[in-house]
Amino acid sequence: MTNLIEYFGIEVVDLNSESATIKMEIDEKSYQPYGYVHGGMNAVLVETAASIGANHNLEGSVAMGLEVNVNHLRAKREGTLIAKARKVHLGRRTAVYSVDIFDEQDKHIATGRCTMQIVEM
C-alpha cells in the first residue's frame, strides 16, 4: 500500500523548528482533465508541508488537518512545485502554518493556510 506522499513523489527539501519545504515533480497523476495541475494538488501540498512542519516539533502527539485554505495564483503544466510552510502558531491543541507554493523559476503558484488539531498518540 502506498500513501499519498509516496504516490505523488513528494520529497522533504528542508525541515526545521520554524518551517518545512517540500517539492513534487509534476506528472500526469497531478493533472485535471485539461492538462494543468489540479487545484487539489495545491491543497495536498499545503496540508502536507504544514503537517510535516508541525509534526517535526511534536513528541507523543501528531498534527492532523482541520482546515485548509488555498488561493490559486497561476496555472502550471510541467516542472516542479515547491511548498514552503512557515509556522504561525503551535500550541497544545492546535497548530497553524502559512504555506506558499512556487515553481522551479520561483514564480508564485499558490498560497494557503492550514489549521491542524494536535492529537495525543
C-alpha positions as CSV (number, residue, x, y, z in Angstrom):
1,M,0.0,0.0,0.0
2,T,1.3,3.4,-1.0
3,N,0.4,6.6,0.9
4,L,-0.4,9.9,-0.7
5,I,3.1,11.4,-0.2
6,E,4.7,8.4,-1.8
7,Y,2.1,8.2,-4.6
8,F,2.8,11.7,-5.7
9,G,6.6,11.5,-5.1
10,I,6.6,14.4,-2.6
11,E,10.0,14.9,-1.0
12,V,11.2,16.9,2.0
13,V,13.8,19.5,1.0
14,D,14.3,21.4,4.3
15,L,12.9,20.9,7.8
16,N,13.5,22.9,11.0
17,S,11.5,24.0,14.0
18,E,10.1,27.1,12.2
19,S,9.5,25.8,8.6
20,A,9.2,22.9,6.2
21,T,9.9,22.9,2.5
22,I,8.7,20.0,0.2
23,K,8.8,19.5,-3.5
24,M,6.9,17.5,-6.1
25,E,7.6,16.9,-9.8
26,I,4.5,17.5,-11.9
27,D,3.3,14.5,-13.9
28,E,0.0,13.1,-15.3
29,K,-1.1,11.9,-11.8
30,S,-1.5,15.6,-10.8
31,Y,-3.4,16.8,-13.8
32,Q,-7.1,17.9,-14.1
33,P,-8.8,16.9,-17.4
34,Y,-7.3,19.9,-19.4
35,G,-3.6,19.1,-18.7
36,Y,-3.0,21.6,-15.9
37,V,-2.1,20.8,-12.3
38,H,-5.4,20.1,-10.4
39,G,-6.1,22.7,-7.8
40,G,-6.5,19.9,-5.3
41,M,-2.7,19.2,-5.6
42,N,-2.1,22.7,-4.2
43,A,-4.3,21.8,-1.3
44,V,-2.4,18.5,-0.9
45,L,1.0,20.4,-0.8
46,V,-0.3,23.0,1.6
47,E,-1.6,20.4,4.1
48,T,1.4,18.1,3.6
49,A,4.0,20.8,4.2
50,A,2.2,22.2,7.2
51,S,1.7,18.7,8.7
52,I,5.4,17.8,8.2
53,G,6.4,21.1,9.8
54,A,4.1,20.8,12.8
55,N,4.9,17.1,13.4
56,H,8.6,17.8,13.4
57,N,8.0,19.8,16.6
58,L,5.8,17.2,18.4
59,E,6.6,14.3,20.6
60,G,3.9,11.8,21.6
61,S,1.3,13.5,19.5
62,V,0.5,14.2,15.9
63,A,-0.9,17.2,13.9
64,M,-3.8,16.4,11.6
65,G,-5.5,18.8,9.3
66,L,-8.7,20.6,10.4
67,E,-9.0,23.3,7.7
68,V,-7.1,24.1,4.5
69,N,-7.5,27.3,2.6
70,V,-5.8,27.7,-0.8
71,N,-5.7,30.6,-3.3
72,H,-4.6,29.5,-6.7
73,L,-2.5,32.3,-8.3
74,R,-1.1,30.7,-11.5
75,A,-1.7,27.6,-13.6
76,K,1.1,25.1,-14.2
77,R,1.5,22.2,-16.7
78,E,5.0,20.9,-16.0
79,G,8.1,21.3,-13.9
80,T,8.4,21.3,-10.1
81,L,6.2,22.6,-7.3
82,I,7.9,23.7,-4.1
83,A,5.8,24.3,-1.0
84,K,7.3,26.4,1.8
85,A,5.4,26.2,5.1
86,R,6.1,28.7,7.9
87,K,4.9,28.2,11.5
88,V,2.3,30.8,12.6
89,H,1.1,29.1,15.8
90,L,2.0,25.9,17.6
91,G,0.0,25.3,20.8
92,R,-1.0,22.4,22.9
93,R,-4.2,21.7,20.9
94,T,-3.8,23.4,17.5
95,A,-1.2,24.5,15.0
96,V,-1.4,27.0,12.1
97,Y,1.0,27.1,9.2
98,S,1.1,29.6,6.3
99,V,2.3,27.9,3.0
100,D,3.4,29.4,-0.3
101,I,3.9,27.3,-3.4
102,F,6.4,28.3,-6.1
103,D,7.7,26.7,-9.3
104,E,11.3,25.9,-10.2
105,Q,11.6,29.5,-11.6
106,D,10.4,31.0,-8.3
107,K,7.0,32.0,-9.7
108,H,4.3,32.2,-7.0
109,I,1.8,29.4,-7.9
110,A,-0.5,29.3,-4.8
111,T,-0.8,30.5,-1.2
112,G,-2.6,28.8,1.6
113,R,-3.0,28.2,5.3
114,C,-3.6,25.0,7.2
115,T,-5.0,24.7,10.7
116,M,-4.3,21.4,12.4
117,Q,-5.6,19.6,15.5
118,I,-2.9,18.2,17.8
119,V,-3.9,14.7,18.9
120,E,-2.1,12.6,21.6
121,M,-0.9,9.2,20.5
